[in-house]
Amino acid sequence: MATPKDIPLAAQSAATRSGEKYVTPQGFTAIRDGVKATAATGAAAFSPKPSWLRARAPSGEGFQAVKGIVREHRLATVCEEAKCPNIGECWNAGTATIMLMGAVCTRACRFCSVDTGNPRGWLDRDEPENSARTVELMRLKYVVLTSVDRDDLPDGGAGHYAACIRAIKRRNPGTAVEALTPDFQGVHVDVETVVGSGLEVFAQNIETVRRLTHPVRDPRAGYERTLEVLSHAKRHRPEVLTKSSLMLGLGETDGEIEATLRDLRAAEVDIVTLGQYLRPTTNHLPVERFVSPAEFDAYRRSALDMGFLECVSGPLVRSSYRAEQALNRNNAGLDNARLAAQPR
């Protein structure tokens, strides 16, 4: 019988079950899906989903084409790593959210299914040019870049992030770039490195309301830190749009949602997205409630009344969903899509 040492690292990774440790091809240890399996969480069942949360299984020529480009250039996408329900829709439209700096995060938020570990400084030095080439091949006019947290790097990866943005802009000068970044441990100079790299939109997700920040987010993340990062980004380059995202269904109240939106607006955030939290594995936090489409519509109206340029709000919305449509002031087309899906 083969022992783990006898099995190639790539095969070990593929065979690892959710919540178990494995060794990455780069030689460091990570936990599959980010959260360790325990007897208590592993035995929990998923709550049945309501009808409005059904998403089509990913397929189609466009999906396969984007998948091929991502594989060819060794790129990680948050679409796959975070098990996004919209992957089929977005990839068939020829868009993808590129995840920089690998697929292993140094943090372990209890809502997120990205693998966690300590990459010990590893970076793909070819990633800036590979990302730029991929954007060119996809002929994107708008690209979202996101990343894992890299607390193992002195600057949190800010320099690498900026290098990727500059490479994309060199090869694709007409492409708008949105960066959904880590908090860089709140270090202002690192935030400035990214904000000053030529992007159009800077995003950092607050994720949940103040009361639920811990245990929802990793202890190293913080509600006030996210607000300060967003506020500093706007102060440093006022012309750059700022953006954040809030998951619903973790036990928050309507009053807490309103308070969080007001805090984001006070930080001069321009765009906010609201979506339903969906439990990625039984090791993650359970869903406390399913928010109805009508409730999402009401939250959107409240956000617009507060002065946000746009609030994209709906059960399957994720922070980068239809990001290029955010300033169309039509809920990124969700209202039209909902009407088209209704029986006639």
Wavefront OBJ file of the C-alpha trace (Angstrom):
o trace
v 0.000 0.000 0.000
v 1.337 3.395 -0.970
v 2.176 5.789 1.839
v 1.662 9.572 1.556
v 5.394 9.949 0.800
v 5.017 7.592 -2.166
v 2.108 9.562 -3.685
v 2.870 12.598 -5.888
v 1.983 15.910 -4.242
v -0.585 16.816 -6.901
v -2.346 13.496 -6.370
v -2.299 13.981 -2.585
v -3.953 17.368 -3.022
v -6.675 16.035 -5.305
v -7.447 13.115 -2.986
v -7.666 15.185 0.208
v -11.095 15.476 1.767
v -12.574 18.738 3.039
v -11.033 19.778 6.362
v -7.953 17.554 6.000
v -4.319 18.575 5.654
v -2.347 18.029 2.453
v 0.980 19.102 0.986
v 0.805 21.546 -1.926
v 2.907 21.166 -5.096
v 5.024 24.033 -3.711
v 5.856 21.921 -0.631
v 3.925 23.588 2.202
v 1.009 22.231 4.230
v -2.560 23.452 3.741
v -6.075 22.542 4.887
v -8.581 21.654 2.196
v -11.498 24.149 2.127
v -9.926 26.223 4.899
v -11.600 24.869 8.036
v -10.554 21.715 9.901
v -13.109 18.935 10.203
v -14.414 18.241 13.708
v -16.938 15.773 15.050
v -19.358 18.591 15.845
v -19.279 20.354 12.499
v -18.796 17.310 10.329
v -22.010 15.732 11.546
v -24.137 18.812 10.828
v -26.550 18.749 7.936
v -27.167 21.342 5.235
v -30.411 23.308 5.371
v -32.638 22.795 2.305
v -32.398 25.730 -0.101
v -35.441 27.691 -1.267
v -36.374 27.757 -4.946
v -34.780 31.148 -5.643
v -31.310 29.797 -4.844
v -31.116 27.320 -7.685
v -28.192 27.869 -10.047
v -27.540 26.005 -13.279
v -24.700 23.492 -13.372
v -21.706 24.988 -15.214
v -21.460 23.900 -18.858
v -21.267 25.294 -22.367
v -18.605 26.288 -24.890
v -17.843 29.608 -23.204
v -17.361 27.894 -19.852
v -14.960 25.345 -21.352
v -13.009 28.063 -23.194
v -12.440 30.138 -20.057
v -11.562 27.006 -18.094
v -8.933 26.145 -20.692
v -7.326 29.594 -20.506
v -7.256 29.499 -16.710
v -5.573 26.067 -16.742
v -3.083 26.972 -19.469
v -1.786 29.967 -17.534
v -1.809 28.293 -14.107
v -4.233 30.838 -12.715
v -6.395 30.379 -9.638
v -9.872 31.893 -9.797
v -12.105 32.737 -6.885
v -14.909 31.377 -9.068
v -13.592 27.865 -8.418
v -11.818 28.217 -5.085
v -14.808 29.851 -3.355
v -17.326 27.535 -5.070
v -19.240 30.476 -6.546
v -22.743 29.499 -7.718
v -22.479 31.895 -10.689
v -19.406 30.299 -12.280
v -21.341 28.921 -15.266
v -23.053 32.230 -16.042
v -19.909 34.324 -15.713
v -17.546 31.989 -17.562
v -20.000 31.550 -20.426
v -20.023 35.343 -20.698
v -16.223 35.226 -21.080
v -15.405 36.770 -17.707
v -13.620 35.459 -14.659
v -12.351 36.819 -11.375
v -8.654 36.037 -11.233
v -7.271 35.084 -7.819
v -3.680 36.199 -7.362
v -0.862 34.843 -5.190
v -1.977 31.218 -5.243
v -4.930 29.309 -3.859
v -3.831 28.972 -0.220
v -4.789 31.706 2.264
v -2.970 32.446 5.522
v -6.329 33.118 7.207
v -9.197 30.782 8.012
v -12.507 32.634 7.912
v -15.358 30.323 8.858
v -17.507 31.237 5.853
v -14.840 30.727 3.190
v -13.852 27.516 1.392
v -10.447 28.674 0.135
v -7.679 26.396 1.428
v -5.651 27.762 4.337
v -1.976 27.371 5.244
v 1.360 29.186 5.307
v 2.908 29.558 1.825
v 6.160 30.737 3.482
v 6.781 33.511 0.979
v 6.084 31.533 -2.199
v 4.954 33.580 -5.212
v 4.616 32.844 -8.920
v 6.892 35.433 -10.497
v 5.304 34.804 -13.909
v 1.831 35.669 -12.631
v 1.771 39.368 -13.619
v 2.502 38.619 -17.276
v 0.320 35.491 -17.296
v -2.584 37.502 -15.891
v -2.090 40.221 -18.495
v -1.948 37.675 -21.307
v -5.102 35.981 -20.039
v -7.007 39.278 -19.994
v -5.829 39.854 -23.561
v -6.925 36.385 -24.702
v -10.354 36.847 -23.125
v -10.628 40.318 -24.691
v -11.899 41.687 -21.409
v -12.908 45.314 -21.061
v -13.308 44.862 -17.295
v -11.444 42.445 -15.054
v -11.711 41.732 -11.338
v -8.559 40.701 -9.494
v -8.807 39.225 -6.027
v -6.427 37.255 -3.865
v -5.896 35.162 -0.809
v -4.557 36.864 2.325
v -0.767 36.616 2.416
v 0.244 37.561 5.948
v 3.490 35.635 5.337
v 4.718 38.389 2.990
v 6.261 41.603 4.406
v 3.853 43.806 2.438
v 0.942 41.353 2.413
v 1.499 40.937 -1.316
v 0.760 44.573 -2.184
v 3.776 44.881 -4.469
v 2.854 41.711 -6.372
v -0.742 42.897 -6.667
v 0.389 46.220 -8.105
v 2.741 44.450 -10.531
v -0.179 42.398 -11.866
v -2.319 45.509 -12.345
v 0.477 47.376 -14.136
v 1.150 44.391 -16.411
v -2.530 44.168 -17.327
v -2.661 47.882 -18.075
v 0.492 47.726 -20.234
v -0.872 44.937 -22.399
v -4.532 45.995 -22.214
v -4.653 49.793 -21.816
v -8.400 49.899 -22.497
v -9.280 47.380 -19.783
v -10.720 48.633 -16.496
v -9.380 46.865 -13.389
v -11.156 46.214 -10.105
v -9.052 44.896 -7.222
v -10.756 43.052 -4.365
v -7.892 42.982 -1.910
v -6.838 41.715 1.513
v -6.682 44.285 4.318
v -2.837 44.305 4.267
v -3.048 44.272 8.075
v -4.189 47.886 7.883
v -0.764 49.182 6.745
v -1.520 52.395 4.848
v 1.554 52.368 2.632
v 0.639 48.902 1.333
v -2.929 50.031 0.604
v -1.454 53.003 -1.276
v 0.776 50.684 -3.347
v -2.287 48.970 -4.781
v -4.566 52.003 -5.021
v -1.843 53.902 -6.875
v -1.148 51.171 -9.445
v -3.629 52.376 -12.064
v -6.858 50.590 -11.131
v -10.380 51.976 -11.404
v -12.091 50.245 -8.444
v -10.639 49.299 -5.045
v -12.632 46.818 -2.950
v -12.247 45.331 0.515
v -15.086 43.249 1.921
v -16.506 43.909 5.364
v -18.336 40.545 5.013
v -20.717 40.790 7.987
v -22.064 43.100 10.688
v -19.939 44.302 13.589
v -21.384 41.856 16.178
v -20.737 38.804 13.980
v -17.285 39.756 12.705
v -15.831 37.165 15.046
v -16.247 34.218 14.689
v -17.350 34.738 11.027
v -14.007 36.258 10.017
v -10.491 35.208 10.978
v -9.286 36.828 14.244
v -6.728 38.832 12.243
v -9.502 40.532 10.256
v -11.562 43.342 11.740
v -14.677 45.421 11.137
v -12.981 48.719 11.968
v -9.855 47.757 10.042
v -11.846 47.188 6.861
v -13.582 50.547 7.264
v -10.232 52.263 7.772
v -8.662 50.558 4.731
v -11.560 51.671 2.536
v -11.530 55.164 3.965
v -7.780 55.531 3.459
v -8.014 54.272 -0.125
v -10.565 56.991 -0.875
v -8.447 59.675 0.817
v -5.346 58.596 -1.101
v -7.022 58.607 -4.522
v -10.491 60.184 -4.386
v -11.131 59.458 -8.076
v -10.913 55.673 -7.507
v -14.257 54.045 -6.756
v -14.382 52.069 -3.516
v -16.516 49.006 -2.931
v -17.430 46.490 -0.230
v -19.663 43.464 0.246
v -21.939 42.062 2.925
v -23.163 38.466 3.325
v -26.633 37.968 4.770
v -28.090 34.954 6.530
v -25.577 34.574 9.363
v -27.873 35.808 12.135
v -27.719 39.566 11.576
v -30.734 41.810 12.199
v -32.217 44.447 9.904
v -30.949 47.121 12.280
v -27.411 45.731 12.094
v -27.539 45.624 8.293
v -28.600 49.270 8.213
v -25.865 50.221 10.698
v -23.213 48.471 8.594
v -24.386 50.191 5.420
v -24.237 53.537 7.213
v -20.707 52.781 8.461
v -19.601 51.945 4.911
v -21.174 55.105 3.552
v -19.465 57.158 6.291
v -16.189 55.681 5.001
v -17.144 57.094 1.566
v -17.654 53.676 -0.011
v -19.268 54.129 -3.426
v -20.614 50.661 -4.248
v -21.889 47.853 -2.028
v -23.072 44.333 -2.841
v -25.410 42.174 -0.765
v -25.771 38.410 -1.188
v -26.926 35.277 0.595
v -24.364 33.332 2.624
v -24.278 29.712 1.450
v -22.483 27.146 3.572
v -19.697 25.625 1.441
v -19.106 22.504 3.604
v -20.436 21.064 6.864
v -17.241 22.294 8.547
v -18.285 25.907 7.956
v -20.807 28.118 9.735
v -24.444 27.102 9.237
v -26.974 29.289 7.448
v -29.235 30.979 10.007
v -31.828 32.179 7.497
v -32.513 32.461 3.789
v -33.188 36.049 2.779
v -35.976 36.446 0.222
v -35.604 38.366 -3.066
v -38.125 40.921 -1.770
v -35.948 41.564 1.288
v -32.870 42.006 -0.898
v -34.808 44.556 -2.953
v -35.721 46.460 0.217
v -32.110 46.502 1.429
v -31.033 47.837 -1.964
v -33.524 50.689 -1.801
v -32.273 51.592 1.670
v -28.648 51.603 0.476
v -29.457 53.847 -2.491
v -31.313 56.212 -0.175
v -28.124 56.462 1.915
v -26.217 57.735 -1.113
v -24.373 54.720 -2.528
v -23.792 55.019 -6.284
v -25.100 51.468 -6.594
v -26.087 48.508 -4.455
v -26.142 45.174 -6.271
v -28.419 43.021 -4.145
v -29.822 39.514 -4.588
v -29.647 35.938 -3.257
v -26.888 34.764 -5.625
v -24.939 38.040 -5.729
v -21.254 37.837 -4.892
v -18.863 40.766 -4.569
v -17.569 40.487 -8.152
v -20.840 39.386 -9.778
v -21.487 41.408 -12.967
v -19.007 43.921 -11.595
v -18.665 45.690 -14.947
v -22.382 46.571 -14.812
v -22.317 48.088 -11.329
v -22.699 51.675 -12.510
v -25.634 50.988 -14.838
v -27.917 51.735 -11.874
v -30.160 48.734 -12.643
v -29.032 46.231 -9.982
v -26.532 44.845 -12.529
v -29.427 43.690 -14.706
v -30.852 41.405 -12.039
v -34.274 43.064 -12.144
v -34.537 42.520 -15.909
v -33.323 38.929 -15.591
v -35.941 38.223 -12.910
v -38.726 39.595 -15.105
v -37.534 37.538 -18.081
v -37.571 34.364 -15.973
v -41.183 34.816 -14.899
v -43.779 32.694 -16.719
v -45.823 34.579 -19.324
l 1 2 3 4 5 6 7 8 9 10 11 12 13 14 15 16 17 18 19 20 21 22 23 24 25 26 27 28 29 30 31 32 33 34 35 36 37 38 39 40 41 42 43 44 45 46 47 48 49 50 51 52 53 54 55 56 57 58 59 60 61 62 63 64 65 66 67 68 69 70 71 72 73 74 75 76 77 78 79 80 81 82 83 84 85 86 87 88 89 90 91 92 93 94 95 96 97 98 99 100 101 102 103 104 105 106 107 108 109 110 111 112 113 114 115 116 117 118 119 120 121 122 123 124 125 126 127 128 129 130 131 132 133 134 135 136 137 138 139 140 141 142 143 144 145 146 147 148 149 150 151 152 153 154 155 156 157 158 159 160 161 162 163 164 165 166 167 168 169 170 171 172 173 174 175 176 177 178 179 180 181 182 183 184 185 186 187 188 189 190 191 192 193 194 195 196 197 198 199 200 201 202 203 204 205 206 207 208 209 210 211 212 213 214 215 216 217 218 219 220 221 222 223 224 225 226 227 228 229 230 231 232 233 234 235 236 237 238 239 240 241 242 243 244 245 246 247 248 249 250 251 252 253 254 255 256 257 258 259 260 261 262 263 264 265 266 267 268 269 270 271 272 273 274 275 276 277 278 279 280 281 282 283 284 285 286 287 288 289 290 291 292 293 294 295 296 297 298 299 300 301 302 303 304 305 306 307 308 309 310 311 312 313 314 315 316 317 318 319 320 321 322 323 324 325 326 327 328 329 330 331 332 333 334 335 336 337 338 339 340 341 342 343 344
